Amino acid sequence: MVTLNRIYTRTGDAGTTRLSTGAAVSKANLRVEAYGAVDETNACLGLARLYTPAQPHPDTPDLDLMLARVQNELFDLGADLSTPPRADEAPGSVLRILDSQVARLEGEIDALNAALPPLASFVLPGGTPAAAALHLARTVCRRAERDAVRLVEAGEPVSGPAMRYLNRLSDLLFVAARFANDRGAAEVFWKSGATR
């Protein structure tokens, strides 16, 4: 007899899902929207990584290695967002984004940015396939951040490091896109319709 391990449970057929706490909520719940957009960001990074080979040169930031780590951290972030913080929460009892992860993003932003020419104009999403995919990831990450802000504005708790991580991640993805555009050489710059 063959036992099937089914992926579907039918429990969400009525439009509900469960948070990590076990609480049943609508699939349109603000918290679900926030961690859903984080999942979308992760999928965009998976696409971007098809075009970001490992950089073996010691003087070159390894963009693919950074993105691989971020993809794993986005699962941490999804877990964080799916578990509303509680005042009586024991430190380490729930998977949360840490300030050290935010600090690492800041260091990587600085390292990538140091290899780029200064910006003299707005940059259009495009250039290389890697850069285009990273810009897409950046915009989805910004949506995740807006969803998290809406959650806070609705009176729902969100951890401070999770909010900071989302904000820094979109910055990292911007400079990563510039870096993936041949360190800025392949960037596409905005030209106002009034000047074309």
Beta strands, then each sheet from edge to edge (+ up, - down):
strand 1: 16-18
strand 2: 24-26
strand 3: 123-124
strand 4: 188-189
sheet 1: 1+ 2-
sheet 2: 3+ 4-
end
